[in-house]
Amino acid sequence: MSGHPEPAPAGATGLPPAPRLAVEGVNMTFGSATVLHDVAMDVRPGEIHALIGQNGSGKSTLAKILTGLYRPDPGSRVTVDGVDLRLPVRPDEARAAGVAVVHQNFGLVPDATVLENTRLGRFKGSRFLRRIDWKAEAAATEAVFERLGPRHIPLDVKVADLHEDEKAVVAIARAVQDLEDGRGIVVFDESTRALGRKSLERFFALLDRIVATGTSALLITHRLEEVVEAADRVTVLRDGRIVVAGREVEGMTKSDLAHLMLGREVEGLEHRTAADVPADAAPVVVDGLTGRSVRGLSLRIRPGEVVGVTGLSGAGHEDVPYLISGVSKAEGGTVTLPAGQVELSSLSPASAIERGIALVPEGRESAGLVGGMTVTENISFPQTCTAKTSGKLRPLRSGAEKRLAMDWIERLDVRPPWPHAVLENMSGGNQQKVLLAKWLATDPALLVLHEPTQAVDVGARKTIVEAVRGAAREGRAVLVASSDENELALLCDRVLVFSDGAVERELTGEFTPHDIVRNIYTDSSRTKLRERSPQGVS
């Protein structure tokens, strides 16, 4: 980087090589609140280093400092390969120093091609005509993908048409193209949140090839199984302070990590409590549901029962919540609820809500909540015009709105417990609690959820799991579509495994996450995400 000396080659001075990334004395203050307190950590060459903590612990703030979105307090220091970065971090200087970032939702442009997304911000015009030399851009893109291994993704296909694991490959290719082998670091900021198990295995196989060159990875994640199975070392943040810096992961369990994150044991997180389902309770019955990739699905969910649907990406289970709730148009089938039977092809989101179906969708940022509105406004939104007087709609009074919100804030332990807090300023786990509260407050007969604990920390996950199980105990039928075997094992009384748009297997009784994965992958055993080098980190 211009203006800075090049770091000495490893071994040239007789000293150990400089860390790929070193953070020293980083403090961050917003107004009168200090959210990071003297944070210090380092990432060694050629390692996968996990950074974990509850929502609100400060890890997202640290990530935003590393990517230049936030300016830390004076006295903070960040170095890459022994070279100081100016603070706040400037993206062009960070790139030159060897810092690459893969964002939470990959940061790709859906309507642009693989080539365009990979080279975005790096296009070079011809010397005289100032036009993009697409032949040269294609060659540069091919060279990037060759570094990552065999490529099966056409460069001219739109990103919107790719599977999630293919999008991850494109995002990684875009990030690493400026890095020299054996230099720099890739920061993964919740980049794996939407990846199913098989996609995760491919992701970490690719990541293993990157770190094998000596380049390092900082993995910011909520998924503790990724840390246990794939990370070399872990740093834990709690309330803006480092409680563990660079501990070797080998031999640690998810419970160990949860305890470090929370400062206490998490009771009941690993085991499901079976629902007490009345034998004579009238079930919610779906008969012959057909639409999108689903073919003739029939199922019965008794009040008090939680039923999960899962499968490989594209197997059809992801479409079930949206067909049942009227968001996607069904081609055929019926659903029978306490309010009566209805043709699914005639169902709209509004009529589904009227009949007692509530959908908690995936993607709270885009599909479930309004970030610029308050907690109260989000929770009460479905009910603001449902009360009627003399056949006319009337809005829910502000006092009733606040009482409703406060009730659910207390029930789901939303933090901070402020009904007028603006939602976009809250952590992801608390936003997810608000989304769940919004639909539980409608008192549905059928609660339908898609990936309800995606990208939330272990504490928020426990609260959400307990709330969903509590909704079942109160007599609701619950349907959960998920690619997370841990989530399904915690929540469900039964799990239906999809293949090619239809149910292929059903798990009942006592089952584990391993049982779910084994059945999804046709009885194949679950493979570990990554084999650590027996020699340790280079």
C-alpha positions as CSV (number, residue, x, y, z in Angstrom):
1,M,0.0,0.0,0.0
2,S,1.3,3.4,-0.9
3,G,3.1,5.2,1.9
4,H,3.7,2.1,4.0
5,P,6.7,-0.3,4.0
6,E,6.3,-3.8,2.8
7,P,6.3,-6.4,5.5
8,A,9.3,-8.6,5.7
9,P,8.9,-12.1,4.4
10,A,8.2,-14.8,7.0
11,G,11.3,-16.1,8.5
12,A,13.5,-13.3,7.1
13,T,14.0,-11.7,10.5
14,G,14.0,-14.9,12.6
15,L,10.8,-13.8,14.2
16,P,7.4,-15.4,13.7
17,P,5.4,-14.0,10.8
18,A,3.1,-11.0,11.5
19,P,-0.5,-11.8,12.0
20,R,-2.7,-11.6,8.9
21,L,-5.0,-9.3,11.0
22,A,-4.3,-7.7,14.3
23,V,-6.8,-5.6,16.2
24,E,-5.4,-3.6,19.2
25,G,-7.1,-1.3,21.7
26,V,-10.2,-0.8,19.6
27,N,-12.9,1.2,21.3
28,M,-16.2,2.4,19.8
29,T,-18.5,4.9,21.3
30,F,-21.9,6.1,20.2
31,G,-22.9,9.2,22.1
32,S,-22.5,8.3,25.7
33,A,-22.6,4.5,25.1
34,T,-19.4,2.5,24.6
35,V,-20.2,-0.6,22.6
36,L,-16.6,-1.9,22.2
37,H,-14.2,-1.8,25.1
38,D,-10.4,-2.2,24.4
39,V,-11.0,-5.1,21.9
40,A,-7.8,-6.9,20.9
41,M,-7.4,-10.1,18.8
42,D,-5.3,-11.5,16.0
43,V,-5.7,-13.9,13.1
44,R,-2.8,-16.1,12.2
45,P,-1.6,-16.9,8.6
46,G,-3.6,-19.7,7.0
47,E,-6.3,-20.2,9.7
48,I,-10.0,-20.0,9.9
49,H,-10.7,-17.8,12.9
50,A,-14.3,-17.6,14.2
51,L,-15.7,-14.5,15.9
52,I,-18.9,-15.2,17.8
53,G,-21.1,-13.5,20.3
54,Q,-24.8,-12.8,21.0
55,N,-26.7,-10.2,19.0
56,G,-25.6,-6.9,20.4
57,S,-22.3,-8.3,21.7
58,G,-20.3,-6.0,19.3
59,K,-19.2,-8.4,16.6
60,S,-21.1,-6.6,13.9
61,T,-19.7,-3.3,15.1
62,L,-16.2,-4.7,14.8
63,A,-16.9,-6.0,11.3
64,K,-18.1,-2.5,10.3
65,I,-14.9,-1.0,11.6
66,L,-12.9,-3.5,9.6
67,T,-14.9,-2.7,6.4
68,G,-14.8,1.1,6.9
69,L,-18.4,1.7,7.8
70,Y,-17.6,2.9,11.3
71,R,-14.7,5.1,12.6
72,P,-13.4,3.7,15.9
73,D,-12.3,5.9,18.8
74,P,-8.8,7.5,18.7
75,G,-6.1,5.1,19.8
76,S,-7.6,2.1,18.0
77,R,-5.2,0.2,15.8
78,V,-5.8,-2.4,12.9
79,T,-2.9,-4.0,11.0
80,V,-2.9,-6.4,8.1
81,D,0.3,-8.4,7.5
82,G,2.1,-6.0,9.8
83,V,1.0,-2.9,8.0
84,D,-1.2,-0.3,9.7
85,L,-4.5,0.6,8.1
86,R,-5.6,4.2,8.4
87,L,-8.8,4.5,10.4
88,P,-11.6,4.8,9.4
89,V,-10.7,2.1,6.9
90,R,-10.8,3.2,3.3
91,P,-12.1,0.5,1.0
92,D,-9.4,1.0,-1.7
93,E,-6.6,1.0,0.9
94,A,-8.1,-2.1,2.6
95,R,-8.2,-3.9,-0.7
96,A,-4.6,-2.9,-1.5
97,A,-3.5,-4.1,1.9
98,G,-5.2,-7.5,1.4
99,V,-8.6,-7.2,3.2
100,A,-11.6,-8.8,1.3
101,V,-15.2,-9.0,2.5
102,V,-18.0,-11.4,1.8
103,H,-21.2,-9.8,3.2
104,Q,-24.2,-11.3,4.9
105,N,-26.4,-11.6,1.8
106,F,-23.3,-11.8,-0.5
107,G,-23.8,-8.3,-1.8
108,L,-24.5,-9.5,-5.4
109,V,-26.7,-7.8,-8.0
110,P,-29.4,-10.4,-8.9
111,D,-30.1,-9.1,-12.5
112,A,-26.4,-9.0,-13.4
113,T,-24.4,-11.9,-14.7
114,V,-21.8,-13.9,-12.9
115,L,-19.1,-12.2,-14.9
116,E,-20.5,-8.7,-14.2
117,N,-20.8,-9.4,-10.5
118,T,-17.3,-10.8,-10.2
119,R,-15.7,-7.8,-11.9
120,L,-18.0,-5.1,-10.6
121,G,-15.9,-2.1,-9.7
122,R,-12.9,-3.4,-11.5
123,F,-13.9,-3.0,-15.2
124,K,-11.2,-1.6,-17.4
125,G,-11.9,0.3,-20.6
126,S,-9.8,0.0,-23.8
127,R,-7.1,2.6,-24.1
128,F,-8.7,4.6,-27.0
129,L,-12.4,3.7,-27.2
130,R,-13.0,3.7,-23.4
131,R,-15.2,0.6,-23.8
132,I,-15.2,-2.4,-21.6
133,D,-13.1,-5.2,-23.1
134,W,-15.4,-8.0,-22.3
135,K,-13.0,-10.6,-23.7
136,A,-10.3,-9.4,-21.2
137,E,-12.9,-9.3,-18.4
138,A,-14.0,-12.9,-19.1
139,A,-10.3,-14.0,-19.0
140,A,-9.8,-12.3,-15.7
141,T,-12.9,-13.9,-14.3
142,E,-11.9,-17.3,-15.5
143,A,-8.5,-16.9,-13.8
144,V,-10.2,-16.1,-10.5
145,F,-12.4,-19.2,-10.7
146,E,-9.5,-21.4,-11.6
147,R,-7.8,-20.4,-8.4
148,L,-10.9,-21.7,-6.5
149,G,-11.0,-25.0,-8.3
150,P,-13.2,-26.6,-11.0
151,R,-15.9,-24.2,-12.1
152,H,-19.4,-25.3,-13.2
153,I,-21.1,-21.9,-13.2
154,P,-21.6,-20.3,-16.6
155,L,-20.3,-16.7,-16.6
156,D,-23.2,-15.4,-18.6
157,V,-26.0,-16.6,-16.3
158,K,-27.8,-14.1,-14.0
159,V,-27.1,-14.4,-10.3
160,A,-30.8,-14.5,-9.6
161,D,-30.9,-17.9,-11.3
162,L,-28.2,-19.5,-9.2
163,H,-28.5,-21.7,-6.1
164,E,-27.4,-20.3,-2.8
165,D,-24.1,-22.2,-2.7
166,E,-23.3,-21.0,-6.3
167,K,-23.9,-17.4,-5.2
168,A,-21.5,-18.0,-2.3
169,V,-18.8,-19.1,-4.8
170,V,-19.4,-15.9,-6.9
171,A,-19.2,-13.7,-3.8
172,I,-15.9,-15.4,-2.7
173,A,-14.5,-15.2,-6.2
174,R,-15.2,-11.4,-6.3
175,A,-13.6,-11.0,-2.9
176,V,-10.4,-13.0,-3.4
177,Q,-9.5,-11.8,-6.9
178,D,-7.3,-9.0,-5.5
179,L,-5.5,-11.2,-2.9
180,E,-2.2,-12.7,-3.6
181,D,-1.8,-16.3,-2.5
182,G,-0.3,-16.4,1.0
183,R,-1.3,-12.8,1.8
184,G,-4.3,-11.1,3.3
185,I,-7.6,-12.0,4.9
186,V,-11.2,-12.6,3.9
187,V,-13.8,-11.5,6.3
188,F,-17.1,-13.5,6.1
189,D,-19.8,-11.5,7.8
190,E,-22.7,-14.0,8.5
191,S,-22.1,-15.2,4.9
192,T,-23.3,-18.7,5.6
193,R,-26.7,-17.9,7.1
194,A,-28.8,-19.2,4.2
195,L,-26.7,-22.2,3.3
196,G,-28.1,-25.7,3.9
197,R,-25.9,-28.6,5.1
198,K,-24.6,-29.7,1.7
199,S,-24.0,-26.2,0.6
200,L,-22.0,-25.6,3.8
201,E,-19.8,-28.6,3.1
202,R,-19.0,-27.2,-0.4
203,F,-18.4,-23.7,1.1
204,F,-15.9,-25.0,3.6
205,A,-14.2,-27.2,1.0
206,L,-13.6,-24.0,-1.0
207,L,-12.5,-22.1,2.1
208,D,-10.0,-24.8,2.9
209,R,-8.4,-24.3,-0.5
210,I,-8.1,-20.6,0.2
211,V,-6.5,-20.9,3.7
212,A,-4.2,-23.7,2.4
213,T,-2.3,-21.0,0.5
214,G,-1.7,-19.0,3.7
215,T,-4.5,-16.5,3.2
216,S,-6.7,-16.3,6.3
217,A,-10.4,-16.2,7.0
218,L,-12.3,-14.4,9.8
219,L,-15.6,-16.2,10.1
220,I,-18.3,-14.1,11.9
221,T,-21.2,-16.5,12.5
222,H,-24.1,-17.5,14.7
223,R,-23.9,-21.2,13.7
224,L,-21.9,-22.8,16.5
225,E,-21.6,-26.1,14.6
226,E,-19.5,-24.3,12.0
227,V,-17.1,-23.2,14.7
228,V,-16.9,-26.6,16.3
229,E,-16.4,-28.4,13.0
230,A,-14.4,-26.0,10.9
231,A,-12.7,-23.2,12.8
232,D,-9.1,-23.4,14.0
233,R,-9.4,-20.8,16.8
234,V,-12.3,-18.7,18.2
235,T,-12.7,-15.3,19.7
236,V,-15.8,-14.5,21.8
237,L,-17.3,-11.1,22.4
238,R,-19.7,-10.4,25.3
239,D,-21.2,-7.0,26.0
240,G,-18.5,-5.3,23.8
241,R,-15.6,-7.0,25.6
242,I,-13.4,-9.9,24.6
243,V,-13.9,-12.8,27.0
244,V,-11.9,-15.3,25.0
245,A,-9.3,-14.3,22.4
246,G,-7.9,-16.9,20.0
247,R,-8.7,-20.1,21.9
248,E,-8.0,-23.4,20.0
249,V,-11.4,-24.9,19.0
250,E,-10.3,-28.6,18.9
251,G,-12.2,-30.4,21.6
252,M,-14.7,-27.7,22.3
253,T,-18.5,-28.3,22.1
254,K,-21.4,-26.1,21.1
255,S,-22.4,-26.0,24.8
256,D,-18.9,-24.7,25.7
257,L,-19.2,-21.9,23.1
258,A,-22.7,-21.0,24.3
259,H,-21.5,-20.8,27.9
260,L,-18.7,-18.4,26.8
261,M,-21.1,-16.3,24.8
262,L,-23.7,-15.9,27.5
263,G,-21.7,-16.3,30.6
264,R,-24.1,-19.0,31.8
265,E,-25.4,-22.4,30.9
266,V,-28.2,-22.6,28.4
267,E,-30.7,-25.0,29.9
268,G,-32.9,-27.0,27.6
269,L,-31.3,-25.9,24.4
270,E,-30.2,-29.3,23.2
271,H,-33.4,-31.3,23.9
272,R,-36.9,-31.2,22.6
273,T,-39.9,-31.5,24.9
274,A,-42.7,-33.5,23.3
275,A,-46.0,-31.8,23.0
276,D,-49.0,-33.1,24.9
277,V,-51.4,-33.5,22.0
278,P,-55.1,-34.2,22.9
279,A,-56.1,-37.4,21.1
280,D,-59.6,-36.0,20.1
281,A,-58.4,-32.5,18.9
282,A,-59.5,-31.6,15.4
283,P,-56.4,-31.3,13.2
284,V,-55.6,-28.8,10.5
285,V,-55.7,-30.9,7.3
286,V,-53.9,-30.1,4.1
287,D,-55.1,-32.3,1.2
288,G,-53.6,-32.5,-2.3
289,L,-51.6,-29.3,-2.1
290,T,-50.0,-28.7,-5.6
291,G,-48.1,-25.7,-6.8
292,R,-44.6,-24.5,-7.7
293,S,-42.4,-27.5,-6.9
294,V,-44.9,-29.3,-4.6
295,R,-46.9,-32.3,-5.9
296,G,-50.0,-33.5,-4.1
297,L,-49.0,-32.9,-0.5
298,S,-51.4,-34.1,2.2
299,L,-50.7,-33.8,5.9
300,R,-52.5,-33.5,9.2
301,I,-51.3,-31.3,12.1
302,R,-53.1,-31.6,15.4
303,P,-53.4,-28.6,17.7
304,G,-50.4,-28.7,20.0
305,E,-48.2,-30.4,17.4
306,V,-45.1,-29.0,15.6
307,V,-44.5,-30.6,12.3
308,G,-41.3,-29.8,10.3
309,V,-40.7,-30.1,6.6
310,T,-37.2,-30.2,5.1
311,G,-35.0,-31.6,2.3
312,L,-32.3,-30.6,-0.1
313,S,-32.4,-27.2,-1.7
314,G,-35.1,-27.3,-4.4
315,A,-36.8,-30.4,-2.9
316,G,-40.1,-28.5,-2.5
317,H,-40.3,-28.0,1.3
318,E,-39.4,-24.3,1.0
319,D,-42.5,-23.6,-1.1
320,V,-44.9,-25.2,1.4
321,P,-45.2,-22.2,3.8
322,Y,-46.0,-19.7,0.9
323,L,-48.5,-22.0,-0.8
324,I,-50.4,-22.6,2.4
325,S,-50.5,-18.9,3.3
326,G,-51.6,-17.7,-0.1
327,V,-48.3,-15.8,-0.8
328,S,-47.7,-18.2,-3.7
329,K,-50.6,-19.3,-5.9
330,A,-51.5,-22.9,-5.5
331,E,-52.7,-24.9,-8.4
332,G,-54.9,-27.2,-6.3
333,G,-55.6,-28.7,-2.9
334,T,-57.6,-27.7,0.2
335,V,-56.9,-26.8,3.8
336,T,-59.3,-27.4,6.6
337,L,-59.2,-25.2,9.6
338,P,-61.6,-24.4,12.5
339,A,-63.1,-21.7,10.3
340,G,-63.9,-24.4,7.6
341,Q,-62.4,-25.8,4.5
342,V,-61.0,-23.5,1.7
343,E,-59.6,-24.1,-1.7
344,L,-55.9,-23.3,-1.7
345,S,-56.0,-21.9,-5.2
346,S,-58.4,-19.2,-4.1
347,L,-56.4,-18.2,-1.0
348,S,-54.8,-14.8,-0.7
349,P,-52.5,-13.6,2.1
350,A,-55.4,-11.4,3.5
351,S,-58.0,-14.3,3.4
352,A,-55.4,-16.7,4.9
353,I,-55.0,-14.3,7.9
354,E,-58.8,-14.0,8.2
355,R,-59.1,-17.8,8.4
356,G,-56.4,-18.1,11.1
357,I,-53.2,-18.8,9.1
358,A,-50.1,-16.8,10.1
359,L,-46.9,-16.9,8.1
360,V,-43.5,-16.0,9.7
361,P,-41.4,-15.7,6.5
362,E,-37.7,-16.1,5.9
363,G,-35.8,-12.9,5.3
364,R,-37.1,-10.6,8.0
365,E,-35.4,-7.6,6.4
366,S,-37.3,-7.8,3.1
367,A,-40.4,-9.8,3.8
368,G,-41.6,-9.6,7.4
369,L,-40.8,-6.2,9.0
370,V,-40.5,-2.5,8.3
371,G,-37.2,-1.3,9.6
372,G,-38.1,2.3,9.8
373,M,-41.1,1.7,12.0
374,T,-41.2,1.1,15.8
375,V,-41.6,-2.1,17.6
376,T,-45.2,-1.2,18.5
377,E,-46.1,-0.4,14.9
378,N,-44.6,-3.7,13.6
379,I,-46.2,-5.9,16.2
380,S,-49.7,-4.3,15.8
381,F,-49.6,-3.9,12.0
382,P,-51.8,-6.9,11.1
383,Q,-54.5,-5.7,13.6
384,T,-54.6,-2.0,13.0
385,C,-57.7,-2.3,10.9
386,T,-59.3,-5.6,11.9
387,A,-61.7,-4.4,14.5
388,K,-65.1,-3.4,13.2
389,T,-67.9,-1.2,14.3
390,S,-71.2,-1.3,12.5
391,G,-69.6,-3.1,9.6
392,K,-66.9,-0.5,9.2
393,L,-63.3,-0.9,9.8
394,R,-61.7,1.2,12.6
395,P,-58.1,1.5,13.5
396,L,-56.6,0.0,16.7
397,R,-56.3,2.8,19.3
398,S,-52.8,3.8,20.2
399,G,-53.3,2.8,23.8
400,A,-54.3,-0.7,22.8
401,E,-51.4,-0.9,20.4
402,K,-48.9,-0.1,23.1
403,R,-50.5,-2.6,25.6
404,L,-50.3,-5.3,22.9
405,A,-46.7,-4.5,22.1
406,M,-45.6,-4.4,25.8
407,D,-47.3,-7.7,26.4
408,W,-45.3,-9.4,23.6
409,I,-42.1,-7.5,24.4
410,E,-42.3,-9.0,27.9
411,R,-43.3,-12.5,26.6
412,L,-40.4,-12.7,24.1
413,D,-37.8,-10.8,26.1
414,V,-37.3,-8.2,23.4
415,R,-34.3,-6.0,24.2
416,P,-34.3,-3.1,24.7
417,P,-37.9,-3.4,26.1
418,W,-38.9,-0.1,24.4
419,P,-42.2,-0.1,22.5
420,H,-41.1,3.0,20.5
421,A,-37.6,1.7,19.6
422,V,-37.0,1.9,15.8
423,L,-36.7,-1.7,14.6
424,E,-33.7,-1.2,12.2
425,N,-31.6,-0.1,15.2
426,M,-32.1,-3.4,17.0
427,S,-30.1,-6.6,16.7
428,G,-31.1,-9.4,14.4
429,G,-32.2,-11.7,17.2
430,N,-34.5,-9.0,18.6
431,Q,-35.9,-8.2,15.2
432,Q,-36.8,-11.9,14.8
433,K,-38.5,-11.9,18.1
434,V,-40.6,-8.9,17.0
435,L,-41.5,-10.7,13.7
436,L,-42.7,-13.8,15.7
437,A,-44.6,-11.6,18.1
438,K,-46.3,-9.8,15.2
439,W,-48.0,-13.1,14.1
440,L,-48.5,-14.8,17.4
441,A,-50.5,-11.7,18.5
442,T,-53.1,-12.6,15.8
443,D,-53.9,-15.8,17.7
444,P,-53.6,-18.1,14.6
445,A,-55.0,-21.6,14.4
446,L,-52.1,-22.5,12.1
447,L,-48.7,-20.9,12.6
448,V,-46.4,-21.4,9.6
449,L,-42.7,-20.6,9.9
450,H,-39.8,-20.6,7.5
451,E,-36.3,-20.7,9.0
452,P,-37.5,-19.1,12.3
453,T,-34.1,-19.0,14.0
454,Q,-31.9,-18.2,11.0
455,A,-29.0,-15.8,11.8
456,V,-29.9,-15.4,15.5
457,D,-27.6,-16.0,18.5
458,V,-27.9,-18.9,20.9
459,G,-29.8,-16.9,23.5
460,A,-32.4,-15.6,21.0
461,R,-32.7,-19.0,19.5
462,K,-33.7,-20.5,22.9
463,T,-36.3,-17.7,23.4
464,I,-37.8,-18.3,19.9
465,V,-37.8,-22.1,20.3
466,E,-39.6,-21.7,23.7
467,A,-42.1,-19.3,22.1
468,V,-42.9,-21.6,19.2
469,R,-43.3,-24.6,21.5
470,G,-45.4,-22.4,23.8
471,A,-47.7,-21.5,20.9
472,A,-48.2,-25.3,20.3
473,R,-49.0,-25.9,24.0
474,E,-51.7,-23.2,23.8
475,G,-53.4,-25.3,21.1
476,R,-52.1,-24.0,17.8
477,A,-51.0,-26.3,15.0
478,V,-47.5,-25.4,13.9
479,L,-45.6,-26.0,10.6
480,V,-41.9,-25.3,10.3
481,A,-40.0,-25.3,7.0
482,S,-36.2,-25.4,7.7
483,S,-32.9,-26.5,6.3
484,D,-31.4,-26.3,9.8
485,E,-31.3,-29.8,11.3
486,N,-30.6,-28.4,14.8
487,E,-33.6,-26.1,14.6
488,L,-35.9,-29.0,13.5
489,A,-34.6,-31.3,16.2
490,L,-35.3,-28.7,18.9
491,L,-38.8,-27.7,17.6
492,C,-40.5,-30.6,16.0
493,D,-42.6,-33.6,17.0
494,R,-42.4,-35.0,13.5
495,V,-40.3,-34.1,10.5
496,L,-41.3,-34.8,6.9
497,V,-38.4,-35.1,4.5
498,F,-39.1,-33.9,0.9
499,S,-37.6,-35.2,-2.4
500,D,-38.7,-34.0,-5.8
501,G,-41.7,-32.1,-4.5
502,A,-43.2,-34.9,-2.3
503,V,-42.7,-36.4,1.1
504,E,-40.2,-39.3,1.0
505,R,-39.7,-40.0,4.7
506,E,-41.2,-39.2,8.0
507,L,-39.3,-39.0,11.3
508,T,-41.2,-39.5,14.6
509,G,-40.4,-40.3,18.2
510,E,-36.9,-39.5,19.4
511,F,-34.7,-38.2,16.6
512,T,-31.4,-36.2,16.5
513,P,-29.9,-33.6,14.0
514,H,-27.8,-36.5,12.7
515,D,-30.9,-38.5,12.0
516,I,-32.4,-35.6,10.1
517,V,-29.3,-35.1,7.9
518,R,-28.9,-38.8,7.3
519,N,-32.5,-39.0,6.0
520,I,-32.2,-35.9,3.9
521,Y,-29.1,-37.3,2.1
522,T,-30.6,-40.7,1.5
523,D,-29.1,-42.4,4.5
524,S,-25.6,-41.1,3.8
525,S,-23.7,-40.3,7.0
526,R,-23.1,-36.7,7.9
527,T,-19.6,-35.6,6.9
528,K,-17.6,-33.1,9.0
529,L,-17.4,-29.6,7.5
530,R,-13.6,-29.6,7.6
531,E,-10.7,-31.7,8.7
532,R,-8.2,-29.5,10.6
533,S,-4.5,-30.0,9.9
534,P,-2.9,-32.3,12.5
535,Q,0.1,-30.0,12.4
536,G,-2.0,-27.1,13.5
537,V,-2.2,-23.7,12.0
538,S,0.7,-22.8,9.8
